[in-house]
Amino acid sequence: CDPMEARDIMWSRTRQGQVAKQPCPVGSIGVATFRCLAPDGIWEPQGPDLSNCSSPWINHITQKMKSGEMAANIARELAEHTKNHLYAGDIAYSVSAMVQLVNLLDVQLRNLTPGGKDSAARSLNKLQKRERSCRAYVQAMVETVNNLLQPQALNAWRDLNASEQQRAATKLLDTVEDSAFVLADNLLKTDIVRENTDNIQLEVARLSTDGNLEDLKFPQNMGHGSAIQLSANTLKQNGRNGEIRVAFVLYNNLGTYLSTENASMKLGTEAMSTNHSVIVNSPVITAAINKEFSNKVYLADPVVFTVKHIKVKENFNPNCSFWSYTKRTMTGYWSTQGCRLLTTNKTHTTCSCNHLTNFAVLMAHVEVKHSDAVHDLLLDFITWVGILLSLVCLLICIFTFCFFHKNSLILIKPSKSNPDCCINSAWYKHLPLLFSIHTQIACAVFAALLHFFFLAAFTWMFLEGVQLYIMLVEVFESEHSRRKYFYLVGYGMPALIVAVSAAVDYRSYGTDKVCWLRLDTYFIWSFIGPATLIIMLNVIFLGIALYKMFHHTAILKPESGCLDNIK
């Protein structure tokens, strides 16, 4: 492999199949590696491995923890250090440090436990110190987590392999929950503590379950577009000695690091027919009550949560999921057990689950390769030409019908003229779509009109098959005109289908790209279903017509032979 610079490190010429080693970038410690692949002689496409690189300050934090300094003070230093540029080793170390710090805090809190010989004032002073230490620690911990989840830390996370990412993210979830309950257990009175940052929102509550309770909602404002709600009945049922401790956490950007590899997902037919990937398409939201049973509580009243989608395009099959993990290995997977989908749209999904844990919405995602400008220009040109030709054909069609009808040269039946008019009218409706339709309502209206005209065209084709069948089975033309019935069915049935479709899911008229029916849901079957049925019926009518024709011909042949003999 030729020499090159990557990730601020100069890599020297390396033989195929060997691993190059270099000191980590300036400002960090450790050894970075870069593999030269055989037999092509190219560097590893993923880039250098910097997972062993870390900042010098980790040694300082380690020494402080060994010295037994106050956990809250060390947590404050950790929060300050993680504001700077982070390496992969910093991510793994910071999460492990938080696990050690919460254990250190627990030990230090035991030393502040009031004794039997302590006076009332001294006991109160110790309890107040416990609460202050916990509040300070949790505040510093939230700032550290916020720093680790900043977009600037993305490269550091990516330098960890998938299993290391998953383990670090799982540890983070676990230690934040543990820290929240340490604070909840040390609040002197019923209270709610809130810590809000860009990437993590935390709420710890100690509540009384006596008297009238209201549903508990987190967060209080829906500024982030995501929320979770526990019913008053759930709070009462899980209270102990007239109190309950609750912890809520909302994480942004964390789901990226929780692998979807072994996720249990329910995929629809659209996912089966597309090349898709599974992504965590929402923030991760945590709800837990009473520390020791936080992951084992099954609820009589399901918990309901709404999450905002991170990506709003090219996604389908939302799955309400939770992160199921084991504390021993800190590994897990996404599961849908006990959760169900309530409602979903392009931007939000609402779920309910019969247990408490860490929730998110997983979705199938399709990467779309955006075309270049030349390709778009060519498509626009073809579209313009096609629509102009359709308009010309529409005018010729209308002129022909009017001319022959007036001169009585040919009897044009409605079952023949209407399909042509409907198809051409449907294409004519495409003309406004060439102009920028910025409003969703206008796009939905055009999509509904297209739906109607195409269904009408197919319905009139069906009626033409009916007319052909009637002409074959009836010897004489009926005295009563069927025209009004044909018009009623030809336009009434499509109108009814469109009306029912709009009533069921009007949002599926119009997409981000085209003003047509949504293809990523079952809504498209409101067109495919009737069209397929009509095609099948017309094939049946055609079969009957052919049978009648051949049967009639077979009868005429003997009669023709008899006439020849007479002659």
NORMOKA-V972651 format. One record per pair of residues at least 24 apart in sequence whose ideal C-beta (glycine too) atoms are under 6 Angstrom apart, sorted by the first residue. I is the first residue (numbers start at 0). J is the second residue. D is the distance in whole Angstrom. If there is no record, write none. Layout:
# NORMOKA-V972651
i = (I | I)
j = (J | J)
d = (D | D)
This chain:
# NORMOKA-V972651
i = (0 | 0 | 0 | 5 | 5 | 6 | 15 | 23 | 27 | 27 | 27 | 28 | 29 | 49 | 49 | 50 | 50 | 50 | 52 | 52 | 53 | 53 | 53 | 54 | 56 | 57 | 60 | 64 | 70 | 70 | 70 | 70 | 70 | 71 | 71 | 71 | 74 | 74 | 74 | 74 | 75 | 77 | 78 | 78 | 78 | 81 | 81 | 82 | 85 | 85 | 86 | 87 | 87 | 87 | 90 | 90 | 90 | 91 | 94 | 94 | 94 | 97 | 98 | 101 | 101 | 101 | 104 | 126 | 129 | 130 | 130 | 133 | 133 | 133 | 137 | 137 | 138 | 140 | 141 | 141 | 141 | 144 | 145 | 145 | 145 | 148 | 148 | 156 | 161 | 164 | 165 | 166 | 168 | 168 | 168 | 169 | 169 | 169 | 170 | 172 | 175 | 176 | 179 | 179 | 180 | 183 | 198 | 198 | 199 | 200 | 201 | 202 | 203 | 204 | 205 | 206 | 207 | 208 | 208 | 208 | 208 | 208 | 209 | 217 | 224 | 225 | 225 | 225 | 225 | 226 | 227 | 227 | 227 | 228 | 229 | 230 | 232 | 233 | 233 | 237 | 244 | 245 | 246 | 247 | 248 | 249 | 249 | 250 | 250 | 251 | 253 | 254 | 254 | 254 | 257 | 259 | 261 | 262 | 262 | 263 | 263 | 264 | 266 | 267 | 269 | 269 | 270 | 270 | 273 | 275 | 275 | 276 | 277 | 277 | 278 | 279 | 279 | 280 | 280 | 280 | 280 | 280 | 280 | 281 | 281 | 281 | 282 | 283 | 283 | 284 | 285 | 286 | 287 | 294 | 296 | 297 | 297 | 298 | 301 | 301 | 301 | 302 | 303 | 304 | 304 | 305 | 305 | 306 | 306 | 307 | 308 | 311 | 311 | 312 | 313 | 313 | 314 | 314 | 315 | 315 | 316 | 317 | 317 | 317 | 317 | 318 | 319 | 320 | 320 | 321 | 321 | 321 | 322 | 333 | 386 | 386 | 389 | 393 | 393 | 396 | 413 | 413 | 414 | 414 | 414 | 417 | 417 | 418 | 418 | 418 | 421 | 421 | 421 | 422 | 424 | 425 | 425 | 425 | 432 | 442 | 442 | 443 | 443 | 445 | 446 | 446 | 446 | 446 | 447 | 447 | 450 | 451 | 451 | 454 | 454 | 454 | 455 | 455 | 457 | 457 | 458 | 458 | 458 | 459 | 461 | 461 | 462 | 464 | 464 | 467 | 468 | 471 | 471 | 500)
j = (35 | 40 | 42 | 46 | 47 | 47 | 40 | 52 | 52 | 54 | 86 | 55 | 53 | 87 | 158 | 87 | 158 | 159 | 86 | 88 | 86 | 88 | 89 | 89 | 80 | 92 | 96 | 99 | 100 | 103 | 104 | 107 | 136 | 132 | 135 | 136 | 100 | 136 | 139 | 140 | 139 | 143 | 139 | 142 | 143 | 143 | 146 | 146 | 152 | 155 | 155 | 155 | 158 | 159 | 155 | 156 | 167 | 167 | 167 | 170 | 171 | 174 | 174 | 174 | 177 | 178 | 136 | 187 | 185 | 185 | 187 | 181 | 182 | 185 | 178 | 182 | 194 | 178 | 194 | 199 | 201 | 199 | 196 | 198 | 199 | 198 | 252 | 256 | 258 | 256 | 258 | 329 | 253 | 256 | 257 | 324 | 329 | 331 | 329 | 357 | 248 | 287 | 203 | 246 | 290 | 244 | 251 | 252 | 250 | 249 | 248 | 247 | 246 | 245 | 244 | 243 | 242 | 234 | 235 | 238 | 241 | 243 | 241 | 247 | 307 | 282 | 284 | 306 | 307 | 305 | 284 | 286 | 304 | 303 | 302 | 300 | 300 | 298 | 300 | 288 | 289 | 288 | 287 | 286 | 285 | 282 | 284 | 282 | 283 | 282 | 283 | 279 | 283 | 359 | 322 | 333 | 332 | 333 | 361 | 334 | 335 | 318 | 316 | 316 | 315 | 519 | 316 | 363 | 365 | 363 | 365 | 364 | 361 | 363 | 364 | 359 | 361 | 308 | 309 | 310 | 314 | 360 | 362 | 306 | 359 | 360 | 306 | 357 | 359 | 358 | 357 | 355 | 355 | 356 | 355 | 353 | 354 | 353 | 351 | 352 | 353 | 352 | 351 | 350 | 358 | 347 | 349 | 348 | 360 | 347 | 346 | 345 | 346 | 511 | 365 | 367 | 362 | 364 | 363 | 519 | 363 | 343 | 348 | 360 | 362 | 361 | 350 | 359 | 361 | 356 | 357 | 358 | 357 | 361 | 429 | 430 | 426 | 423 | 427 | 423 | 482 | 485 | 462 | 463 | 466 | 459 | 489 | 456 | 459 | 460 | 452 | 455 | 456 | 456 | 452 | 449 | 452 | 453 | 514 | 509 | 514 | 508 | 509 | 514 | 508 | 509 | 514 | 515 | 497 | 508 | 497 | 493 | 497 | 493 | 496 | 529 | 490 | 493 | 530 | 533 | 489 | 492 | 493 | 489 | 533 | 536 | 489 | 537 | 540 | 544 | 540 | 544 | 547 | 525)
d = (4 | 6 | 5 | 6 | 5 | 5 | 5 | 4 | 5 | 6 | 5 | 6 | 6 | 5 | 4 | 4 | 5 | 6 | 4 | 5 | 5 | 3 | 5 | 5 | 5 | 5 | 6 | 6 | 5 | 4 | 4 | 6 | 6 | 5 | 4 | 4 | 5 | 5 | 4 | 6 | 4 | 5 | 5 | 4 | 5 | 5 | 4 | 6 | 5 | 4 | 6 | 5 | 4 | 5 | 5 | 6 | 6 | 5 | 5 | 5 | 5 | 5 | 5 | 6 | 5 | 5 | 5 | 6 | 5 | 5 | 6 | 6 | 4 | 5 | 6 | 5 | 6 | 5 | 4 | 6 | 6 | 5 | 4 | 5 | 5 | 4 | 5 | 6 | 6 | 4 | 5 | 5 | 6 | 4 | 5 | 5 | 5 | 6 | 5 | 5 | 6 | 6 | 5 | 4 | 4 | 4 | 5 | 6 | 6 | 4 | 5 | 4 | 5 | 5 | 5 | 5 | 6 | 6 | 5 | 3 | 6 | 5 | 5 | 4 | 3 | 5 | 6 | 4 | 5 | 5 | 5 | 5 | 4 | 5 | 6 | 4 | 5 | 5 | 5 | 5 | 6 | 5 | 5 | 6 | 4 | 6 | 5 | 6 | 4 | 5 | 5 | 3 | 5 | 5 | 6 | 6 | 4 | 4 | 6 | 5 | 5 | 5 | 6 | 5 | 6 | 5 | 5 | 4 | 6 | 4 | 5 | 5 | 6 | 6 | 5 | 5 | 6 | 5 | 5 | 6 | 6 | 6 | 4 | 4 | 5 | 4 | 6 | 6 | 5 | 5 | 5 | 5 | 6 | 6 | 5 | 6 | 5 | 5 | 4 | 6 | 5 | 6 | 5 | 6 | 6 | 6 | 5 | 6 | 5 | 6 | 6 | 5 | 6 | 6 | 5 | 5 | 4 | 5 | 5 | 4 | 4 | 5 | 5 | 5 | 5 | 5 | 3 | 6 | 5 | 5 | 6 | 5 | 4 | 6 | 6 | 6 | 4 | 4 | 6 | 6 | 6 | 6 | 5 | 4 | 5 | 4 | 6 | 5 | 4 | 5 | 5 | 4 | 4 | 5 | 5 | 6 | 4 | 5 | 5 | 4 | 4 | 4 | 4 | 4 | 4 | 5 | 5 | 5 | 6 | 5 | 5 | 5 | 5 | 4 | 6 | 6 | 6 | 4 | 5 | 5 | 5 | 5 | 6 | 5 | 4 | 6 | 6 | 4 | 4 | 6 | 5 | 6 | 5 | 4)
